[in-house]
Amino acid sequence: MLNWIKRQLDKLDSPTLDWVQVEVTTHCNGLCIYCPHTFMHNGWTNRHMPIELFNEFVPFLKHTDLVYLQGWGEPLLNPHFFEMVRICKGQGKRVGFTTNGMLLTDDTIKRLVDLQLDIVAVSLAGTTATTHNQIRKGTDLDLVISNLERLGTIKAEKNSQAPAVHLAYLMLQSNFHELKEILPLARRVEAKQVVASNLALIVDPNLADEALFHDIEGVDDYRNTLDKIRENASRENIIFDYHGPNLDADSLRCRENVQRACVITVEGEVVPCVFTNPALSSHHIFQGESLPLRSMSFGNIRNESLTHIWNKQEYAAFRELFDPETTKKPERIRQAMPQCCVKCYKRLGI
């Protein structure tokens, strides 16, 4: 009887979230030069989320719009991936994930279309194979594009609009010039949205100069180019989204939407964002300073419900720090904010 009452209370107090991001694996078949998985290779722990653990949080998704199956790994490597999609779709949820695109075989594409997956986002670091393949080592842009074209063909054969294709372009100083060709590529693979992101987590000191925001003299040119791309994209009914590239030192908002979303790691830890994942156990570079990466977990779904974790006093207090309507003075907010957030580029507007 007590367990039944607890379950009912959990349902009543379930958080209303924009999305829940679930790290289904930390395995990856790529060796991207900027990724913690590559840089921390010798100390990295590869794990798949068991389907039993995945099922632990499913009852608490009633008031959540989107389940995004993504973390520090390639989701399609998890042997239970399609079952995870099926479970979430069975709950009436929108489901998406980000992939490097190498495993989008015909069989995989057909299964994703049949499951009516909502979003498949593909990571890019260039619009030519020469640039992309050098940065996202272990992947091949020509094959990725071919796979996405097959996705379009199979969707047409099955008379399906799903999944929608999104492109995720990592902007670096060395590949920014190729971003000008992203719209022709988006049209070619029938992408509905393009997100251009910055190098927000710098784990390799040798890559620090690749961040756009470190090129102070070029920031205005970067922004003008991005604005033009967005204008052109709007005319073609393609969403083009970006932040930065200049830093806002006074910003107290987090681009990770920590107030209305959370991340569940491969081990079941509930963390505010991917940058506080316990899997990240090395250092990062922030404004020229080498700092340890700090994890931040508010509980584990192995032994607590997602509702209970979300409603914990310490978690609520953390989220309050990022409330845009707060009346607290910025100095007091920064003093209360964890150092891993204070010294994070996501807080600075990118």
N, C-alpha and C positions, 0 to 999 in steps of 0.2 A: 504493500500500500504506500509506504514512504517513497519507494522508488518511482511509483506512478505519479505521485504528487510532485516529486522533483522534476520529472520529465515535463509535466504540464507547466510548471513555473518556468522551466527553461524555454519552452515555446513562447510563453507570454513575454519574457524579457529578451528574446532573441534580438540582436542588433539589426538595424536597417542599414545595410552596407551597399555601396556601389558595386564592389566586387570583393571576392576572396581569391587571392593568388595562392596556388598550391604547387609547391616544388615536388614534382613527381619523381625526379631523379637528379643525381649529381654526376651521373656518367655523361660523357660527351665524346663524339667522334670527330670533333674539330680541335684545332690548336690555335685559336685566335690570339694574336700577339698581345692584345690588351686585356685579355680575360684572366681573372684570378685563377680559374681552373688550370690554365696553362702556366702562369707564373708560379703558382704554388704546387706545381705538379708532384713533386716528391713528397709533400706532406698532405696531399689532397686525399680525402676519403670518398670513394665512389660507392653510392648506395642507391637502390630503388625504393620508393615508398611502397610497402606491402599493401595489397588491396584491402586487407583487414583494417589497417590504420586509416586508409582513405575513407572507409565506410564510417569511421568514428564521428566525423564532422558533418556527414551528409544530412542527418536529421535537423541540423541547425541552420540550414540554408533557405528556410522558408521566406525570409525577407531580404534575400540577396539576389541581385539581378544577374550578375555575371560570375562564373567560375573560370578563372584563368589558370591553365595548367602549365606553369612555367617557373623555373628557378635557375640555379647555376648548373644547367645541364641541357641535354637534348631530349625533350619529352618523349619522342617516338621510340627511344631505347627502352623505356619501361615496358615489360612484357604485358602489363595489365592496362596499358594506355587506352585502348579502345573500350575496354570494360568501364574505365573511369568516365569516359565521355558518355557512354550509354547510361550510366547511373545518373549523371547530372542532367542529361536531357530528359530522363525519366522523371526527374523532379521538376521539370518545366523550366530549367535554368538555361540561360545563354551560356555557351561554352566556347572558349578560344584558347589558342596556345601560340607560342613563337618557336620557330624551327630554323635550322640552318638550311633546310630545303633538300639536303642530300638524300634523305630517306623517303621522299615522296614518290614512291614507285606507283605503278598503275594500281596494284592491289591495295596499297595504303590509301590512295586517293579515292578509289571506289568505296572503301569502307567508311572514310570520312564523309563522303557525300551521302551515302546511305544513312549514316547516323545523323545527318543534318547538322553537323558541326557549324557553328556560327562564324567563327573567325579563324583564319590561318594567317599568321604574320610571318614574314620571312626576313631574316637579318641580312643586311647588305653593308659593305664597306667600300663601295665603288660601283660604277656603272660599266666598267670594262673588266674583263677577266684578269688582265695583268695587274690592276690595282687591287681589286677585290680579293683575289687568290693570295696575294702577297700579305695582306692584312689578316684575312680570315683563312689562315692556313688549314689545310685539310678539307677545304670546300672548293667547289668549282662553279663559278658563276654561270658558265655556259650550260652546265647540267642543271643547275637550279632553275634557270630561265626555261629550259626545255621541260622540266617537271611542272612548272607553273602553267606553261602552255597546254600540257596534257591535262592539267586540272581543269582548265577552261573547256577543253574538248569534252572531257567526261561529264562535266556539269551540263553541257549542252545536250549530250546524248541522253542524260537522265532527266532532262528538263528541270534542272535545279538551279536556284540562285545561290545556294549555300555549298561550301562556305565562302564568305566574302574574303578577298585577298587584301592584306595590308602589307606594306613594305616598311621595314624599320632600318633607317640609314644612320650609321654612326658617323658623325662628322669629325674629321681630323684635318689638320692643316694640309696634310699630304694628299687627301682625297677630296677636299672641298670643291675643287674645280669640276669634278665629275658629277656633282650634285645637279648641275645645270641640265643634265640629260636624264634626270629621274622621271620626268613626266612622260617622255616617249617610252621609257621602259615600263612605267605604270600602265600606260595604254596597251602596250604589247601583252602584258600578263593580266590585264583587266583588273588592276588593283583599284580599290575604292578609296583607300586612304594611304598616305605616306607620313611617317613620323620621322623627323630628323632630330637626332639626339646628340648631346655632347658627351665627351669623355669625362663622366662625372666621378668615376672611381679610378684613380691612377695608382696602380700597384707596382708598376715598373718605372723607376725613376728615369729611365732612358726615354720614356714616352711622354714625360711631363710637357715638353715643348710642343707636342702634337695637339694639345688642347687649344681650341679656338680662342678661348678667353685669355690665354697667355700672350696672344698676338695683339697687344693693345692698339697698335697703329692700324691693324687690319679689321678691327671690330666693326667699324661703320660700313666697310665694303661687304663684309659677311652679312650684316643685317640687311643692307640694300638688296643683295642677291636673294636672300631668303624671302624678303617681302615681295619681290618680283615673281619668284616661283609660286608663292602663295596666291598672288593675283591671277597668274596664268592657270593655276590648278583650279581655282574657283570657277573660271570660265568653262572648264572641262568637267565640272561636277566631281572633282577629286578633292578630298580633304587633305590639306597639307598643313601639318602641325609642327611647331618647333618652339623652343624656349631659348633665351639668351640671344647671342653668345656672350654678351657682356655680363659681368657679375654685379649683383646688388648687395653690397656689404651690410645694408640695413634691413634686408629682408628677413622676416621671421616666419615665412610660410614655407611649407615643404611641398615639393612637386610630387611627392609620392602619395599624396592624399591619405595621410595617416589618420585623419579624423573619420573617414568613411570607408576604410579598407584595411585589410591586414594580410599578412603572409603566413602560410603554414609551411614549415620547412619539411624536408624529407624525413626528419626524425619526429615530426609532430609538434615542434615548438611553434608557438604563436608569437610572431615578431612584427614590428611596425612596417618594415620594408626589407627589401633584399639586401640592403647595405648593412643591416644589423643581424644578418644570418650568422649563427655560430660556426658555419662552415668556413667563414673567412677568418683565418687565424694568423695572418701575416701583418704587414704594414701598408699604409697608403701615403701618398704625397698630397699634402694640402698646403697651398701657398708657400711652397718651398720647404716645408717642414715634414719630416718623416714621423708618422704617428701610428701607433698600434690600432688595428681594426678592433673595435669593441662590439661584442654581441649584446643583444638586449631581448630577452625572452620574458613574457608575462605569464607563461604557463604552457602545459603540454596536453594535447587532446587525448593522449593515452590515458590520462588519469583525471582530467577535468573537462567539462563541456566547453565548447567555444563560447557559449553564452556567459558562463560563469567567468571565464577568463576575460572576456571583453568588458564585463561590468565590474571588474576588480577596481578598487579605489586607486591603486597606483597606475593602472592603465588609463583610467579616466583622467587622472591628474596629468599624465603625459600628453594625452590628446588635447587637453585644455590649453596647453602651451602654444598650440598652433591654431587656436580659434581666431579667425579674422576679425571677430567682433569683440575681442577682449578689451577691457578697459585698463589692463595692467600696463605699466610703463615698459618699454622695450628693454631697458637695463635690467629690470627685475625678471623679465622672461628669460633673457640670456643667462642670468645667474642660475635660474632653476632648470634650464635646459641641459640635458646630458651633453658632455663634450663631443660625443660622436655625432651629435646633431649640429652643435655649434660649428664644428669644423667639418662641414660636409658641403660640397658644392651644390647639392640639391636645394639646400636652404638658401643659397645665394642666387636663386633665380634661374638655374639652368636645368 
